[in-house]
Amino acid sequence: TIDNQSTAVFIEVDYALHKDLDLTLGLRTSQDTKGIDLTGYTIGGGPSIANPVQEEKFTNTSGRFILSYTLNKDLLTYLSYSQGYKSGGFNPRYGLPLEFPTAFEPEEVGSWEAGVKSDFWGGRARVNAAVFSADYDDIQVVVFDGGIPRTINAAKGKIDGLEIEVVVV
């Protein structure tokens, strides 16, 4: 039996710093409770788990900000930073020689993005472009141990990129 419960509260506020300059601030707090009960699981015909019931709580508070500047009605620039979180948990599948239950910790990310959004030719064309960078801590990945998939934390990860979208109607 797997029992997951999640509760979160999020608030976001927009504030005009100037007629063309806006600031958005957001804050989210999350609490996740993950539980697993493997009573009755056996390996080789006998009980394999001394303590088959596990539960853990994960809490996180993360935020974001966006600063946007409207140069004119067809051109917007922005800079944003946001934090993300994915709770930890338990791997429900196992096999010898792995001990059970194997657990994994929460994953966290901090992400920067800067970009431009523009319309032209009377609204018939659009070009949006962004550069971004995301830094992960305790990134969650799936590995296979003896053919059994399980989630583990794989230290750090980084993603850098550029995205360009062009639309013409």
N, C-alpha and C positions, 0 to 999 in steps of 0.2 A: 504494500500500500504506500502510495506517495501522496503527501499532503503539502501543498504549497499555498501560502496566503501572502498577499501583497497589499500594502496600504501606502498611498502616497498623497502628498499635498503639494500643489504647485501654484505659485503666484507669479504674475508677470505685470510689469508696469511700463507704460510708454510715456516718455516725457519729451516735449519739444524744447530743446535748448535754445533754438533760434528758429526763425520761420522756415529755414531749409535744413536744419540739423536736428535729428531725432536720436534719442537714447532709449534703448529698451533694456530693462533689467529683469532677470528671472531667477527664481530660487525654487528648488524642489527638494523635499525631504521624503525619503522612502524607508519603509521597514518591511523586510521580507522574512517570513518564517518558513523554513524548509524542513520537512520531516519525512522519514522513511521507516517502514516497518517490514522486515523480512522474516518475521516469525514463520517457521515451517519450511524455510529453504533448506535444502540438503545437498551435500556433495558426497557421492559414494554411499548413499543410503542412510547417512547419519547427519544430525544437526551440525552445521558448519560454522555457525556464528554464535559466539558467546553472548553478545549484546546486540540483538538484531534491530533494536529500536534506537534511532538517532534523531535529534532535532537541533537546529541551529538558527539563530536570528542574525540577520544582516541589516545594518542601518547605513544610510548614506545621505549626506546633504550636498547638493551640487548646484552650480549656478551658471548663468550665461549673461553676456551683454552684447548688444549690437549698437553700433554707432553708424548711422546712415546720413548721407548728405545728398540732397536733391539739387543738382546743378541747374536743371530746368525740367519741364514736365515730361521730357523724354529720356532723361539721363539721371540715374541714381548710382551712387557709389556707397560701399559699406565695408565695415570691418567688424568681425564678430569673434568672440571666444565663448566656448561652451564646454562644460564638463559632463561626462556621461558615466553610467554605472550599470553593471549587470551583476546581479547577486550571485553568490556562490551556491553550492548545493552538493548533492550526493550522486554517485553513479550507481544505478540500480542493478546493473549486470556485473557479474564477477565470475571468477574461476580460479582454481589453484594455479599458481602459488600466491596470487594477490590476496591480501587481507581485505575484509569487507567491514563496513562500507568504505570505499575510497571517496574522499571528499575533495572539493576544489573551492578556492577562495574567490571573492568577488573580483571582477575586472573593472578597471577605471580608465577613462580616456579624457585627455584635454585636447581640444581641437580649435585651431585658428583658421579663419577664412577671410579673405579680402576679395572684393569683386566689384563688378560694374554691370548694370542692367540698362539696356538702351533700346529705344524704339525709334525708327526713322522711316522715311518715305511715306509719310502720312499714316503711320501705324501698320504698314504692310510688311515691314521687315523688323527683325529683332536680333540683337546680338547680346548675349549674356556671357560673361567670362568670370572665372574665379580661380584663385590659387588657394591651396589649403594644405594644412599639416595637422596630423593627429598623432599624439604620443600615448601609447597604451602602457599601463602597468598591470602585471599579473594577467596578461591576455589569456583567454580561455581557448584551448585548441583540443581537438579530438585526436587521440592516438589509439593504436591497436596493440594490445598486449595479448599475445597468443590468440589473435583473432577476435578478441573482445574489445569493442570500442568503449573508451572512457574519456571523460573530460579532465584535463589537467591545466595547471597554470604554467605558461611558458615564458615567464619573466617579462621582458619588454618587447614592444613592437612599435613601428613607426610607419606612417603612410604620408607621403608628400605627393601633391598632384596639381594638375591644371585641368580645368574643364572649360570648354568653349561650346556654346550652343548658338547656332545660326538658324533662323527661321525666316523664310520669305513666302508671302502669300500672294 
